[in-house]
Structures are given as C-alpha cells and as structure tokens.
C-alpha cells in the first residue's frame, strides 16, 4: 500500500474563489492545504516566493504541488531557486505567460522571465486550446523546457472558476493518474 501524498494548492492572481476547482478540491481533499498570499491582486515575486518556500519547508510528508496560472509559474520559479526532498511532483494548470504583454496584465510581469530549465521533480502541465493567458504552443514549449508531461484538454478557457468546471472531475482523474505514476514511499 502506498501513502497518499499531501497536496499543497497554489493559487494564482486573485486567489481561487469559491467556484474555482482549487477551492473546491481543498474542501474535498482532507490531505490538502491552500497557500494564502498577503496580496492576491498585487503579486510581488519575492514575497510570493518567500511565502511558498516557507510553506514547503514546513511540509513533513511527500507532497504534490497543485498550481494554477500564476501559481503554476510560481512553482516553476521556486523549483529553480529552492528544493525540498518532500516535493515529489507538481500539477501545473494553465500557466500564465508572464513573458507576454499580449497574454498577461502588467501586474504579473515581475514574475518574468519564465524559467527554461528542467524542474527537479516530475510535473504534469495541463492547458486548454483557448486560454487567453497563454498560447497553446507556448504552453507546450514550457512543458518541454520544464520536462513536464503535456496535456491539452481542448477549449476550457483559463481552466478557472469562469470555465464553470465545478470540482473539475477530469482534472481529478489527471491528478490521480499523475500521483500513481510517482514513486511514493510505502506506508
């Protein structure tokens, strides 16, 4: 029997409101924790990185990071600066293209440039074909840079609360398969 990993949910710009799948997953999964930033609407990279790193360093069990949009970008940036043996993987959903003035608002540009090196743990990057915050080709290029498994789920917008996904069952299936693919310690 394998251990079920802890889930550290990492929201993006604006946080994840009550209709966002991240919020709903946090309510559903008792093994989850939601990262809370001091300022959801005026993100500063150093502050957000410090908060994420502090939360990660306090994790005592195998953990999968679950990032959405700017949260997915934050995870990639964290992985290029820090490490933690308890991070066993990350689900990166709809990463925002902070390098693109066309796709993202100026308030997130301080998160640029996006890293282009492989991340130190397994990742699954999920995007949609009509995400206004990143072009599908750019999402696939990031997946290649980061060493991520890449999945495009068709037209689902930014895969957020406005996408009306509810508990996003499809995403839960991807998460389950991803966790099953990881090397988890035996309990």
N, CA and C atoms as a LAMMPS dump frame, in Angstrom:
ITEM: TIMESTEP
0
ITEM: NUMBER OF ATOMS
561
ITEM: BOX BOUNDS ff ff ff
-5.0000000000000000e+02 5.0000000000000000e+02
-5.0000000000000000e+02 5.0000000000000000e+02
-5.0000000000000000e+02 5.0000000000000000e+02
ITEM: ATOMS id mol type element x y z
1 1 1 N 0.841 -1.184 0
2 1 2 C 0 0 0
3 1 3 C 0.884 1.244 0
4 2 1 N 0.565 2.226 -0.829
5 2 2 C 1.35 3.445 -0.887
6 2 3 C 0.671 4.561 -0.106
7 3 1 N 1.472 5.527 0.277
8 3 2 C 0.996 6.684 1.003
9 3 3 C 0.308 7.635 0.037
10 4 1 N -0.781 8.271 0.47
11 4 2 C -1.399 9.328 -0.316
12 4 3 C -0.641 10.605 -0.012
13 5 1 N -0.132 11.294 -1.044
14 5 2 C 0.652 12.488 -0.769
15 5 3 C -0.215 13.653 -0.29
16 6 1 N 0.437 14.542 0.41
17 6 2 C -0.149 15.814 0.811
18 6 3 C -0.289 16.659 -0.458
19 7 1 N -1.306 17.489 -0.551
20 7 2 C -1.484 18.403 -1.675
21 7 3 C -1.328 19.828 -1.166
22 8 1 N -0.394 20.575 -1.734
23 8 2 C -0.251 21.994 -1.43
24 8 3 C -0.775 22.751 -2.644
25 9 1 N -1.927 23.374 -2.472
26 9 2 C -2.618 24.063 -3.56
27 9 3 C -2.105 25.503 -3.628
28 10 1 N -1.66 25.897 -4.834
29 10 2 C -1.011 27.196 -5.04
30 10 3 C -1.814 28.007 -6.058
31 11 1 N -2.692 28.899 -5.575
32 11 2 C -3.493 29.73 -6.484
33 11 3 C -2.662 30.794 -7.188
34 12 1 N -3.274 31.393 -8.19
35 12 2 C -2.632 32.468 -8.936
36 12 3 C -3.221 33.82 -8.607
37 13 1 N -3.055 34.758 -9.526
38 13 2 C -3.526 36.127 -9.368
39 13 3 C -5 36.14 -8.953
40 14 1 N -5.316 36.886 -7.927
41 14 2 C -6.69 36.993 -7.456
42 14 3 C -7.106 35.887 -6.503
43 15 1 N -6.248 34.875 -6.323
44 15 2 C -6.618 33.736 -5.473
45 15 3 C -7.593 32.831 -6.21
46 16 1 N -8.072 31.84 -5.528
47 16 2 C -9.037 30.907 -6.12
48 16 3 C -10.337 31.012 -5.351
49 17 1 N -11.294 31.691 -5.944
50 17 2 C -12.582 31.931 -5.294
51 17 3 C -13.405 30.668 -5.119
52 18 1 N -14.58 30.832 -4.558
53 18 2 C -15.434 29.713 -4.163
54 18 3 C -15.862 28.81 -5.31
55 19 1 N -15.871 29.318 -6.549
56 19 2 C -16.274 28.479 -7.688
57 19 3 C -15.08 27.876 -8.42
58 20 1 N -13.884 28.183 -7.99
59 20 2 C -12.667 27.678 -8.629
60 20 3 C -12.426 26.247 -8.176
61 21 1 N -12.009 25.394 -9.099
62 21 2 C -11.75 23.989 -8.76
63 21 3 C -10.713 23.855 -7.651
64 22 1 N -9.731 24.756 -7.574
65 22 2 C -8.737 24.65 -6.495
66 22 3 C -9.401 24.794 -5.125
67 23 1 N -10.29 25.746 -5.003
68 23 2 C -11.022 25.941 -3.745
69 23 3 C -11.862 24.701 -3.431
70 24 1 N -12.535 24.183 -4.436
71 24 2 C -13.39 23.01 -4.248
72 24 3 C -12.568 21.764 -3.922
73 25 1 N -11.402 21.631 -4.542
74 25 2 C -10.528 20.497 -4.214
75 25 3 C -10.038 20.603 -2.777
76 26 1 N -9.701 21.813 -2.349
77 26 2 C -9.24 21.995 -0.97
78 26 3 C -10.326 21.566 0.023
79 27 1 N -11.576 21.861 -0.311
80 27 2 C -12.69 21.429 0.547
81 27 3 C -12.86 19.913 0.502
82 28 1 N -12.631 19.324 -0.646
83 28 2 C -12.856 17.89 -0.823
84 28 3 C -11.745 17.034 -0.22
85 29 1 N -10.505 17.431 -0.407
86 29 2 C -9.373 16.601 -0.015
87 29 3 C -8.846 17.009 1.363
88 30 1 N -9.017 16.131 2.34
89 30 2 C -8.566 16.428 3.701
90 30 3 C -7.039 16.454 3.794
91 31 1 N -6.361 15.904 2.8
92 31 2 C -4.902 15.903 2.775
93 31 3 C -4.342 17.123 2.038
94 32 1 N -5.148 18.194 1.928
95 32 2 C -4.707 19.376 1.192
96 32 3 C -4.575 20.589 2.108
97 33 1 N -3.778 21.509 1.627
98 33 2 C -3.63 22.802 2.288
99 33 3 C -3.595 23.836 1.169
100 34 1 N -4.187 24.993 1.413
101 34 2 C -4.23 26.068 0.425
102 34 3 C -3.225 27.147 0.832
103 35 1 N -2.301 27.467 -0.066
104 35 2 C -1.361 28.548 0.182
105 35 3 C -2.12 29.871 0.155
106 36 1 N -1.877 30.708 1.129
107 36 2 C -2.522 32.021 1.201
108 36 3 C -1.451 33.093 1.089
109 37 1 N -1.614 33.96 0.114
110 37 2 C -0.694 35.083 -0.074
111 37 3 C -1.264 36.333 0.6
112 38 1 N -0.395 37.269 0.954
113 38 2 C -0.854 38.506 1.595
114 38 3 C -1.599 39.405 0.625
115 39 1 N -1.163 39.428 -0.629
116 39 2 C -1.817 40.272 -1.622
117 39 3 C -2.076 39.463 -2.883
118 40 1 N -3.335 39.101 -3.093
119 40 2 C -3.695 38.315 -4.27
120 40 3 C -3.718 39.167 -5.537
121 41 1 N -3.96 40.471 -5.4
122 41 2 C -4.164 41.311 -6.579
123 41 3 C -2.956 42.139 -6.991
124 42 1 N -1.954 42.221 -6.122
125 42 2 C -0.715 42.943 -6.445
126 42 3 C 0.468 42.045 -6.115
127 43 1 N 0.641 40.969 -6.89
128 43 2 C 1.67 39.982 -6.558
129 43 3 C 3.085 40.511 -6.765
130 44 1 N 3.916 40.277 -5.779
131 44 2 C 5.337 40.595 -5.881
132 44 3 C 6.098 39.283 -5.78
133 45 1 N 6.926 39.008 -6.753
134 45 2 C 7.588 37.721 -6.856
135 45 3 C 8.311 37.325 -5.57
136 46 1 N 9.139 38.207 -5.025
137 46 2 C 9.915 37.833 -3.836
138 46 3 C 9.016 37.464 -2.664
139 47 1 N 7.945 38.224 -2.447
140 47 2 C 7.02 37.928 -1.349
141 47 3 C 6.306 36.608 -1.582
142 48 1 N 5.853 36.384 -2.802
143 48 2 C 5.139 35.147 -3.112
144 48 3 C 6.081 33.946 -3.005
145 49 1 N 7.307 34.091 -3.482
146 49 2 C 8.279 33.001 -3.375
147 49 3 C 8.584 32.677 -1.917
148 50 1 N 8.783 33.721 -1.101
149 50 2 C 9.068 33.505 0.325
150 50 3 C 7.931 32.76 1.004
151 51 1 N 6.707 33.149 0.697
152 51 2 C 5.536 32.508 1.313
153 51 3 C 5.454 31.035 0.888
154 52 1 N 5.651 30.771 -0.403
155 52 2 C 5.617 29.393 -0.892
156 52 3 C 6.744 28.586 -0.269
157 53 1 N 7.944 29.141 -0.25
158 53 2 C 9.078 28.408 0.302
159 53 3 C 8.863 28.102 1.785
160 54 1 N 8.353 29.054 2.528
161 54 2 C 8.079 28.829 3.954
162 54 3 C 7.086 27.678 4.131
163 55 1 N 6.023 27.684 3.334
164 55 2 C 5.022 26.615 3.426
165 55 3 C 5.623 25.262 3.066
166 56 1 N 6.43 25.246 2.014
167 56 2 C 7.044 23.987 1.577
168 56 3 C 8.029 23.467 2.619
169 57 1 N 8.824 24.345 3.195
170 57 2 C 9.825 23.897 4.164
171 57 3 C 9.18 23.347 5.438
172 58 1 N 7.913 23.694 5.68
173 58 2 C 7.192 23.168 6.841
174 58 3 C 6.471 21.858 6.563
175 59 1 N 6.49 21.421 5.306
176 59 2 C 5.842 20.167 4.936
177 59 3 C 6.696 19.007 5.436
178 60 1 N 6.06 18.046 6.082
179 60 2 C 6.793 16.923 6.667
180 60 3 C 6.512 15.602 5.958
181 61 1 N 5.713 15.637 4.901
182 61 2 C 5.357 14.401 4.201
183 61 3 C 5.504 14.588 2.703
184 62 1 N 5.497 13.483 1.948
185 62 2 C 5.55 13.606 0.491
186 62 3 C 4.402 14.495 0.004
187 63 1 N 4.74 15.462 -0.852
188 63 2 C 3.773 16.492 -1.251
189 63 3 C 3.775 16.7 -2.752
190 64 1 N 2.565 16.861 -3.298
191 64 2 C 2.39 17.259 -4.69
192 64 3 C 1.876 18.695 -4.672
193 65 1 N 2.56 19.568 -5.402
194 65 2 C 2.13 20.951 -5.545
195 65 3 C 1.072 21.018 -6.643
196 66 1 N 0.024 21.805 -6.421
197 66 2 C -1.067 21.926 -7.389
198 66 3 C -1.235 23.412 -7.705
199 67 1 N -0.607 23.852 -8.791
200 67 2 C -0.618 25.266 -9.131
201 67 3 C -1.52 25.597 -10.296
202 68 1 N -2.138 26.779 -10.212
203 68 2 C -2.955 27.278 -11.314
204 68 3 C -2.453 28.66 -11.717
205 69 1 N -2.304 28.894 -13.016
206 69 2 C -1.985 30.178 -13.604
207 69 3 C -0.685 30.746 -13.034
208 70 1 N -0.738 31.878 -12.343
209 70 2 C 0.468 32.45 -11.758
210 70 3 C 1.016 31.533 -10.664
211 71 1 N 0.165 30.734 -10.044
212 71 2 C 0.621 29.749 -9.068
213 71 3 C 1.493 28.679 -9.711
214 72 1 N 1.15 28.267 -10.931
215 72 2 C 1.97 27.296 -11.66
216 72 3 C 3.329 27.9 -11.998
217 73 1 N 3.324 29.161 -12.408
218 73 2 C 4.572 29.871 -12.696
219 73 3 C 5.407 29.986 -11.42
220 74 1 N 4.758 30.311 -10.314
221 74 2 C 5.456 30.437 -9.031
222 74 3 C 6.152 29.135 -8.65
223 75 1 N 5.484 28.018 -8.871
224 75 2 C 6.082 26.709 -8.575
225 75 3 C 7.337 26.493 -9.415
226 76 1 N 7.272 26.812 -10.704
227 76 2 C 8.44 26.647 -11.575
228 76 3 C 9.585 27.554 -11.129
229 77 1 N 9.267 28.783 -10.767
230 77 2 C 10.303 29.703 -10.288
231 77 3 C 10.892 29.225 -8.958
232 78 1 N 10.038 28.711 -8.072
233 78 2 C 10.506 28.172 -6.79
234 78 3 C 11.486 27.018 -7.041
235 79 1 N 11.124 26.136 -7.96
236 79 2 C 11.939 24.946 -8.232
237 79 3 C 13.313 25.306 -8.792
238 80 1 N 13.441 26.47 -9.386
239 80 2 C 14.735 26.898 -9.925
240 80 3 C 15.606 27.564 -8.864
241 81 1 N 15.015 27.894 -7.722
242 81 2 C 15.754 28.602 -6.677
243 81 3 C 15.936 27.772 -5.407
244 82 1 N 14.973 26.908 -5.108
245 82 2 C 14.965 26.138 -3.871
246 82 3 C 14.765 24.657 -4.172
247 83 1 N 14.837 23.856 -3.117
248 83 2 C 14.44 22.462 -3.244
249 83 3 C 13.952 21.97 -1.891
250 84 1 N 13.31 20.834 -1.939
251 84 2 C 12.79 20.2 -0.735
252 84 3 C 12.548 18.739 -1.085
253 85 1 N 13.153 17.848 -0.319
254 85 2 C 13.039 16.417 -0.627
255 85 3 C 11.604 15.913 -0.534
256 86 1 N 10.733 16.642 0.151
257 86 2 C 9.348 16.2 0.3
258 86 3 C 8.462 16.546 -0.903
259 87 1 N 8.956 17.385 -1.813
260 87 2 C 8.182 17.695 -3.022
261 87 3 C 8.455 16.584 -4.028
262 88 1 N 7.404 15.82 -4.326
263 88 2 C 7.571 14.667 -5.212
264 88 3 C 6.995 14.894 -6.601
265 89 1 N 6.314 16.032 -6.801
266 89 2 C 5.755 16.33 -8.107
267 89 3 C 4.891 17.565 -8.069
268 90 1 N 4.469 18.009 -9.253
269 90 2 C 3.599 19.182 -9.34
270 90 3 C 2.652 19.066 -10.526
271 91 1 N 1.417 19.45 -10.27
272 91 2 C 0.405 19.605 -11.31
273 91 3 C 0.374 21.091 -11.64
274 92 1 N 0.715 21.437 -12.87
275 92 2 C 0.81 22.827 -13.307
276 92 3 C -0.305 23.089 -14.315
277 93 1 N -1.318 23.809 -13.882
278 93 2 C -2.507 24.007 -14.706
279 93 3 C -2.565 25.446 -15.217
280 94 1 N -2.704 25.597 -16.525
281 94 2 C -2.885 26.889 -17.182
282 94 3 C -1.85 27.925 -16.757
283 95 1 N -0.543 27.611 -16.901
284 95 2 C 0.458 28.604 -16.504
285 95 3 C 0.286 29.893 -17.306
286 96 1 N 0.4 31.022 -16.626
287 96 2 C 0.263 32.317 -17.289
288 96 3 C 1.582 32.689 -17.96
289 97 1 N 1.509 33.168 -19.18
290 97 2 C 2.715 33.553 -19.919
291 97 3 C 3.142 34.956 -19.498
292 98 1 N 3.831 35.044 -18.361
293 98 2 C 4.236 36.34 -17.81
294 98 3 C 5.268 37.055 -18.676
295 99 1 N 5.827 36.358 -19.658
296 99 2 C 6.758 36.986 -20.596
297 99 3 C 6.024 37.738 -21.704
298 100 1 N 4.713 37.589 -21.798
299 100 2 C 3.941 38.125 -22.915
300 100 3 C 3.01 39.26 -22.499
301 101 1 N 3.273 40.433 -23.022
302 101 2 C 2.383 41.574 -22.775
303 101 3 C 1.028 41.365 -23.451
304 102 1 N 0.981 40.514 -24.453
305 102 2 C -0.26 40.214 -25.158
306 102 3 C -1.179 39.344 -24.313
307 103 1 N -0.592 38.432 -23.54
308 103 2 C -1.392 37.449 -22.823
309 103 3 C -1.613 37.733 -21.341
310 104 1 N -0.79 38.565 -20.732
311 104 2 C -0.924 38.772 -19.289
312 104 3 C -0.892 40.246 -18.927
313 105 1 N -1.532 40.613 -17.811
314 105 2 C -1.523 42.01 -17.379
315 105 3 C -0.171 42.393 -16.773
316 106 1 N 0.115 43.666 -16.814
317 106 2 C 1.396 44.186 -16.346
318 106 3 C 1.693 43.819 -14.89
319 107 1 N 0.661 43.662 -14.081
320 107 2 C 0.85 43.387 -12.654
321 107 3 C 1.61 42.079 -12.394
322 108 1 N 1.647 41.166 -13.371
323 108 2 C 2.345 39.891 -13.176
324 108 3 C 3.7 39.822 -13.888
325 109 1 N 4.069 40.875 -14.597
326 109 2 C 5.308 40.833 -15.369
327 109 3 C 6.549 40.731 -14.485
328 110 1 N 6.442 41.074 -13.195
329 110 2 C 7.61 40.95 -12.316
330 110 3 C 7.958 39.484 -12.051
331 111 1 N 7.121 38.556 -12.528
332 111 2 C 7.404 37.126 -12.423
333 111 3 C 8.225 36.628 -13.623
334 112 1 N 8.464 37.503 -14.594
335 112 2 C 9.267 37.163 -15.771
336 112 3 C 10.751 37.301 -15.432
337 113 1 N 11.597 36.584 -16.153
338 113 2 C 11.289 35.66 -17.239
339 113 3 C 10.929 34.269 -16.708
340 114 1 N 10.148 33.574 -17.52
341 114 2 C 9.817 32.191 -17.197
342 114 3 C 11.07 31.335 -17.309
343 115 1 N 11.253 30.412 -16.373
344 115 2 C 12.44 29.552 -16.461
345 115 3 C 12.369 28.631 -17.679
346 116 1 N 13.531 28.263 -18.171
347 116 2 C 13.591 27.38 -19.337
348 116 3 C 14.427 26.139 -19.055
349 117 1 N 14.653 25.834 -17.775
350 117 2 C 15.398 24.628 -17.433
351 117 3 C 14.465 23.568 -16.859
352 118 1 N 14.872 22.305 -16.937
353 118 2 C 14.048 21.228 -16.386
354 118 3 C 13.868 21.392 -14.873
355 119 1 N 12.678 21.061 -14.402
356 119 2 C 12.398 21.109 -12.968
357 119 3 C 12.896 19.814 -12.336
358 120 1 N 13.193 19.865 -11.056
359 120 2 C 13.867 18.751 -10.371
360 120 3 C 12.928 17.632 -9.938
361 121 1 N 11.657 17.756 -10.236
362 121 2 C 10.678 16.732 -9.861
363 121 3 C 9.693 16.576 -11.01
364 122 1 N 8.985 15.449 -11.056
365 122 2 C 8.034 15.224 -12.143
366 122 3 C 6.901 16.259 -12.127
367 123 1 N 6.498 16.67 -13.313
368 123 2 C 5.4 17.632 -13.436
369 123 3 C 4.472 17.234 -14.575
370 124 1 N 3.222 17.611 -14.407
371 124 2 C 2.206 17.448 -15.44
372 124 3 C 1.662 18.832 -15.726
373 125 1 N 1.815 19.301 -16.961
374 125 2 C 1.328 20.617 -17.352
375 125 3 C 0.06 20.437 -18.179
376 126 1 N -1.024 21.054 -17.716
377 126 2 C -2.316 20.97 -18.403
378 126 3 C -2.685 22.359 -18.908
379 127 1 N -3.092 22.417 -20.172
380 127 2 C -3.5 23.687 -20.769
381 127 3 C -4.767 23.463 -21.587
382 128 1 N -5.374 24.572 -22.012
383 128 2 C -6.5 24.468 -22.939
384 128 3 C -6.128 25.185 -24.231
385 129 1 N -6.879 24.918 -25.269
386 129 2 C -6.547 25.493 -26.572
387 129 3 C -7.001 26.937 -26.715
388 130 1 N -7.843 27.415 -25.799
389 130 2 C -8.333 28.791 -25.9
390 130 3 C -8.071 29.597 -24.629
391 131 1 N -6.979 29.285 -23.951
392 131 2 C -6.609 30.026 -22.745
393 131 3 C -6.148 31.425 -23.155
394 132 1 N -6.798 32.487 -22.653
395 132 2 C -6.394 33.835 -23.046
396 132 3 C -5.052 34.265 -22.46
397 133 1 N -4.53 33.51 -21.476
398 133 2 C -3.306 33.914 -20.791
399 133 3 C -2.05 33.186 -21.278
400 134 1 N -2.221 32.287 -22.229
401 134 2 C -1.063 31.622 -22.836
402 134 3 C -1.497 30.954 -24.146
403 135 1 N -0.662 31.056 -25.15
404 135 2 C -0.925 30.364 -26.42
405 135 3 C -0.617 28.88 -26.236
406 136 1 N -1.376 27.998 -26.887
407 136 2 C -1.132 26.558 -26.733
408 136 3 C 0.302 26.148 -27.072
409 137 1 N 0.875 26.761 -28.1
410 137 2 C 2.242 26.436 -28.496
411 137 3 C 3.241 26.834 -27.41
412 138 1 N 2.97 27.949 -26.77
413 138 2 C 3.853 28.425 -25.691
414 138 3 C 3.749 27.491 -24.481
415 139 1 N 2.537 27.026 -24.165
416 139 2 C 2.364 26.084 -23.056
417 139 3 C 3.128 24.796 -23.333
418 140 1 N 3.06 24.315 -24.561
419 140 2 C 3.783 23.095 -24.91
420 140 3 C 5.292 23.311 -24.851
421 141 1 N 5.753 24.484 -25.274
422 141 2 C 7.182 24.792 -25.193
423 141 3 C 7.645 24.82 -23.74
424 142 1 N 6.835 25.402 -22.844
425 142 2 C 7.195 25.409 -21.425
426 142 3 C 7.262 23.984 -20.877
427 143 1 N 6.293 23.159 -21.258
428 143 2 C 6.303 21.759 -20.821
429 143 3 C 7.598 21.076 -21.256
430 144 1 N 8.023 21.344 -22.476
431 144 2 C 9.277 20.757 -22.974
432 144 3 C 10.474 21.265 -22.181
433 145 1 N 10.518 22.577 -21.929
434 145 2 C 11.622 23.151 -21.148
435 145 3 C 11.67 22.545 -19.741
436 146 1 N 10.51 22.426 -19.105
437 146 2 C 10.435 22.006 -17.705
438 146 3 C 10.493 20.488 -17.532
439 147 1 N 10.447 19.748 -18.647
440 147 2 C 10.443 18.289 -18.56
441 147 3 C 9.098 17.75 -18.116
442 148 1 N 8.045 18.525 -18.378
443 148 2 C 6.695 18.149 -17.956
444 148 3 C 6.019 17.237 -18.969
445 149 1 N 5.169 16.367 -18.48
446 149 2 C 4.224 15.693 -19.353
447 149 3 C 3.208 16.759 -19.75
448 150 1 N 2.852 16.808 -21.027
449 150 2 C 1.981 17.871 -21.546
450 150 3 C 0.617 17.313 -21.925
451 151 1 N -0.445 18 -21.478
452 151 2 C -1.807 17.614 -21.831
453 151 3 C -2.586 18.861 -22.219
454 152 1 N -3.229 18.816 -23.381
455 152 2 C -4.151 19.868 -23.793
456 152 3 C -5.563 19.293 -23.706
457 153 1 N -6.448 20.003 -23.017
458 153 2 C -7.794 19.47 -22.768
459 153 3 C -8.87 20.129 -23.626
460 154 1 N -8.468 20.75 -24.729
461 154 2 C -9.458 21.361 -25.615
462 154 3 C -9.843 22.748 -25.134
463 155 1 N -11.018 23.189 -25.525
464 155 2 C -11.465 24.553 -25.225
465 155 3 C -12.092 24.626 -23.832
466 156 1 N -11.291 25.025 -22.854
467 156 2 C -11.77 25.158 -21.468
468 156 3 C -11.378 26.51 -20.886
469 157 1 N -11.046 27.484 -21.761
470 157 2 C -10.668 28.808 -21.279
471 157 3 C -9.439 28.748 -20.399
472 158 1 N -9.471 29.499 -19.298
473 158 2 C -8.311 29.561 -18.402
474 158 3 C -8.358 28.466 -17.325
475 159 1 N -9.261 27.533 -17.478
476 159 2 C -9.407 26.408 -16.547
477 159 3 C -9.54 26.959 -15.118
478 160 1 N -10.458 27.896 -14.977
479 160 2 C -10.663 28.547 -13.69
480 160 3 C -12.153 28.587 -13.34
481 161 1 N -12.529 29.39 -12.372
482 161 2 C -13.93 29.485 -11.977
483 161 3 C -14.835 29.908 -13.129
484 162 1 N -14.36 30.812 -13.986
485 162 2 C -15.151 31.271 -15.13
486 162 3 C -15.376 30.161 -16.155
487 163 1 N -14.585 29.1 -16.086
488 163 2 C -14.747 27.971 -17.007
489 163 3 C -15.877 27.04 -16.578
490 164 1 N -16.486 27.311 -15.423
491 164 2 C -17.615 26.522 -14.905
492 164 3 C -17.304 25.025 -14.847
493 165 1 N -16.181 24.679 -14.248
494 165 2 C -15.757 23.286 -14.175
495 165 3 C -16.191 22.599 -12.885
496 166 1 N -16.696 23.355 -11.929
497 166 2 C -17.071 22.759 -10.647
498 166 3 C -15.861 22.081 -10.021
499 167 1 N -16.036 20.828 -9.595
500 167 2 C -14.943 20.068 -8.985
501 167 3 C -13.914 19.585 -10.019
502 168 1 N -14.149 19.88 -11.265
503 168 2 C -13.277 19.518 -12.389
504 168 3 C -12.83 18.063 -12.265
505 169 1 N -13.789 17.181 -12.49
506 169 2 C -13.548 15.739 -12.402
507 169 3 C -12.434 15.284 -13.334
508 170 1 N -12.379 15.85 -14.544
509 170 2 C -11.315 15.498 -15.484
510 170 3 C -9.942 15.789 -14.873
511 171 1 N -9.82 16.929 -14.225
512 171 2 C -8.57 17.293 -13.567
513 171 3 C -8.232 16.349 -12.425
514 172 1 N -9.257 15.912 -11.69
515 172 2 C -9.032 14.959 -10.604
516 172 3 C -8.497 13.636 -11.147
517 173 1 N -9.005 13.229 -12.301
518 173 2 C -8.505 11.995 -12.921
519 173 3 C -7.043 12.148 -13.347
520 174 1 N -6.706 13.326 -13.911
521 174 2 C -5.308 13.573 -14.268
522 174 3 C -4.429 13.567 -13.02
523 175 1 N -4.912 14.188 -11.943
524 175 2 C -4.15 14.202 -10.692
525 175 3 C -3.949 12.788 -10.163
526 176 1 N -4.998 11.997 -10.17
527 176 2 C -4.911 10.616 -9.68
528 176 3 C -3.891 9.819 -10.494
529 177 1 N -3.97 9.905 -11.82
530 177 2 C -3.025 9.179 -12.683
531 177 3 C -1.606 9.668 -12.469
532 178 1 N -1.455 10.98 -12.302
533 178 2 C -0.132 11.55 -12.068
534 178 3 C 0.452 11.021 -10.757
535 179 1 N -0.335 11.036 -9.703
536 179 2 C 0.133 10.537 -8.402
537 179 3 C 0.5 9.06 -8.5
538 180 1 N -0.298 8.278 -9.222
539 180 2 C 0.001 6.856 -9.386
540 180 3 C 1.321 6.634 -10.122
541 181 1 N 1.719 7.593 -10.955
542 181 2 C 2.967 7.459 -11.711
543 181 3 C 4.206 7.815 -10.882
544 182 1 N 4.009 8.442 -9.736
545 182 2 C 5.122 8.876 -8.9
546 182 3 C 5.635 7.742 -8.033
547 183 1 N 6.877 7.848 -7.643
548 183 2 C 7.481 6.877 -6.728
549 183 3 C 7.174 7.324 -5.303
550 184 1 N 6.153 6.739 -4.714
551 184 2 C 5.77 7.083 -3.347
552 184 3 C 6.348 6.082 -2.375
553 185 1 N 6.728 6.538 -1.194
554 185 2 C 7.215 5.586 -0.199
555 185 3 C 6.095 4.664 0.258
556 186 1 N 6.438 3.46 0.621
557 186 2 C 5.439 2.534 1.16
558 186 3 C 5.092 2.909 2.586
559 187 1 N 3.843 2.689 2.944
560 187 2 C 3.449 3.001 4.319
561 187 3 C 3.598 1.773 5.191
